[in-house]
Amino acid sequence: MADIEESIRTNAEGPAKASGDAGSVEQHKLTDQIEADRYLASKQAAKSKRRGLVFNKIVPPGAE
């Protein structure tokens, strides 16, 4: 995960397009990179044993 965060940070600081004698290079859009990071984070969260939301049934005393 840290690699993706670092690449997003590096790509955001750098130019969107670069061209030279060898050719030109264009990076993925920042919004696409952020969406990819969110997707990978959600996949990682889904794998974890802990769930963020737990449903419990509350039964008042004497209600049987």
TORLUMLO-326757 format. One record per residue: residue number from 1; chain; x, y, z of N, C-alpha, C in turn. Coordinates in steps of 0.001 Angstrom, whole numbers, plus 500000, padded with zeros to 6 digits. Last residue first. Layout:
<koldos>
KOLDO  tido  kemar   neast  nnorth     nup  caeast  canorth    caup   ceast  cnorth     cup
KOLDO   NUM      A       X       Y       Z       X        Y       Z       X       Y       Z
...
</koldos>
This chain:
<koldos>
KOLDO  tido  kemar   neast  nnorth     nup  caeast  canorth    caup   ceast  cnorth     cup
KOLDO    64      A  460202  487097  526461  460473   485780  525908  459307  485220  525188
KOLDO    63      A  461229  489625  527899  460509   489491  526642  460866  488156  525999
KOLDO    62      A  462831  489950  530119  461441   489554  530320  460647  489400  529056
KOLDO    61      A  464908  492540  528838  464695   491483  529817  463189  491203  529998
KOLDO    60      A  465029  492963  525236  464838   493492  526596  464549  492363  527573
KOLDO    59      A  467493  492178  523034  466247   491650  523568  466089  492201  524993
KOLDO    58      A  469093  493034  520146  468887   493435  521532  467509  492959  521968
KOLDO    57      A  471374  491684  518052  469951   491685  518356  469797  491988  519848
KOLDO    56      A  473810  493451  516174  473448   492673  517355  471956  492778  517579
KOLDO    55      A  476085  493743  513582  474682   493823  513967  474444  492916  515163
KOLDO    54      A  478893  495675  512855  478402   494460  513506  476955  494688  513914
KOLDO    53      A  481301  496825  510689  479913   496971  511102  479420  495637  511659
KOLDO    52      A  483868  496168  509991  483623   497499  510508  482221  497674  511068
KOLDO    51      A  485403  493138  510965  484428   493837  510135  484129  495185  510776
KOLDO    50      A  488372  491366  510893  487531   492327  511603  486605  493016  510615
KOLDO    49      A  489787  490004  508984  488838   489249  509798  487898  490181  510557
KOLDO    48      A  490214  491376  505693  490503   491331  507126  489407  490593  507883
KOLDO    47      A  489364  491590  503090  490077   490378  503475  490237  490256  504987
KOLDO    46      A  488316  494130  502928  487384   493007  502831  488047  491700  503247
KOLDO    45      A  490615  495675  502985  489703   495739  504119  488729  494558  504100
KOLDO    44      A  491670  495080  500477  492431   494721  501668  491525  494705  502897
KOLDO    43      A  489694  496194  498862  489967   494762  498775  490708  494294  500013
KOLDO    42      A  489965  498869  499590  488713   498182  499909  488886  496669  499815
KOLDO    41      A  492509  499402  498585  492281   499514  500027  490998  498783  500419
KOLDO    40      A  492040  499097  495854  492948   498170  496518  492780  498217  498031
KOLDO    39      A  490258  501263  495496  489853   499894  495175  490731  498888  495903
KOLDO    38      A  491850  503457  496195  490635   503163  496957  490183  501724  496733
KOLDO    37      A  493785  503271  494164  494182   503154  495564  492981  502821  496437
KOLDO    36      A  492183  503733  491927  492883   502458  492049  493313  502223  493492
KOLDO    35      A  491394  506365  492469  490384   505311  492415  491024  503934  492555
KOLDO    34      A  493900  507603  492212  493203   507638  493502  492136  506554  493556
KOLDO    33      A  494405  507168  489509  495313   506611  490510  494642  506564  491878
KOLDO    32      A  492351  508628  488334  492411   507185  488113  493305  506512  489151
KOLDO    31      A  493083  511187  489149  491807   510632  489623  491769  509121  489441
KOLDO    30      A  495463  511536  487744  495507   511438  489195  494215  510844  489748
KOLDO    29      A  495915  509531  484814  495325   510677  485495  495346  510451  486998
KOLDO    28      A  499106  508129  484037  497681   507980  484268  497173  509214  485000
KOLDO    27      A  501449  510068  482042  501067   509261  483193  499556  509111  483242
KOLDO    26      A  503171  509857  479033  502033   510462  479726  501619  509523  480843
KOLDO    25      A  505942  510616  477031  505398   509794  478106  504254  510561  478746
KOLDO    24      A  507525  510383  473827  506776   511109  474846  506169  510120  475834
KOLDO    23      A  510908  510088  472591  509465   509911  472497  508771  510716  473579
KOLDO    22      A  513557  510770  472528  513236   509343  472526  511733  509087  472396
KOLDO    21      A  513578  513519  472729  514041   512916  471481  513630  511446  471380
KOLDO    20      A  510535  514106  474589  511942   514338  474281  512280  513678  472967
KOLDO    19      A  508033  514942  476952  508425   514508  475615  509881  514893  475384
KOLDO    18      A  505568  514362  479361  506981   514648  479105  507307  514141  477710
KOLDO    17      A  502799  515330  481351  503345   514831  480093  504821  515202  480011
KOLDO    16      A  502549  516124  483989  501566   515185  483446  502075  514554  482160
KOLDO    15      A  505430  516243  486217  504614   516740  485096  503658  515673  484582
KOLDO    14      A  505135  515462  489796  505793   515520  488501  504878  516058  487418
KOLDO    13      A  503462  515263  491972  504479   516308  491979  505122  516500  490617
KOLDO    12      A  501925  513075  491323  501253   514357  491503  502258  515512  491479
KOLDO    11      A  503812  511039  491307  503168   511411  490045  502471  512754  490151
KOLDO    10      A  504418  510942  494051  505461   511273  493080  504850  511736  491763
KOLDO     9      A  501918  510175  495130  502550   511431  495553  503598  511879  494534
KOLDO     8      A  501590  507726  493858  500601   508789  493636  501213  510141  493996
KOLDO     7      A  503789  506363  494894  503737   506629  493455  502712  507709  493128
KOLDO     6      A  503097  506280  497621  504309   506987  497208  504275  507303  495717
KOLDO     5      A  500799  504712  497511  500720   506072  498041  501922  506886  497593
KOLDO     4      A  501940  502362  496515  500926   503074  495727  500814  504515  496195
KOLDO     3      A  503639  501665  498615  504191   501895  497282  503215  502688  496425
KOLDO     2      A  501952  501215  500722  502813   502390  500796  503401  502706  499428
KOLDO     1      A  500818  498805  500000  500000   500000  500000  500858  501252  500000
</koldos>
